[in-house]
Amino acid sequence: MNAGIWSYPEGSGHAPGAQLAGYRVEATDGHVGTIDEHSGDVGRAHLVVNTGPRVFGHRRLVPAGLVSRIDHERRTVQLDCVGKRVREAPDFEQGRYDDDAATVRLIEQHYANRHL
């Protein structure tokens, strides 16, 4: 992955200030989960995706650079990766991502690993 991993790609349909919580998340091979929260922060834009039922799901951080398309009418976000890549990403822990450079590197390495 490149430095653009933390920015929405041009043409993805991202609109600054849009609320994406509750949108369905689709990978190239099917449904992955729903967006619990998201951030449009410059240089750290991301989605937090719940990969299962509300109580039993796992929360995964997905860098905005993996978003290929946002359909506001259908309330879906299409990712440019397979679902396994998201489901096997490190657990998202609230507050840890913002200040922990090691966690950021771990996430970048996970999504850069083409063997998934």
Stockholm file with secondary structure:
# STOCKHOLM 1.0

chainA/1-116         MNAGIWSYPEGSGHAPGAQLAGYRVEATDGHVGTIDEHSGDVGRAHLVVNTGPRVFGHRRLVPAGLVSRIDHERRTVQLDCVGKRVREAPDFEQGRYDDDAATVRLIEQHYANRHL
#=GR chainA/1-116 SS CCGGGGSCCTTSCCCTTCCCTTCEEEETTEEEEEEEEEECCTTCCEEEEECSCTTTCCEEEEEGGGEEEEETTTTEEEESSCHHHHHTSCBCCTTHHHHCHHHHHHHHHHHHCTTC
#=GC SS_cons         CCGGGGSCCTTSCCCTTCCCTTCEEEETTEEEEEEEEEECCTTCCEEEEECSCTTTCCEEEEEGGGEEEEETTTTEEEESSCHHHHHTSCBCCTTHHHHCHHHHHHHHHHHHCTTC
//
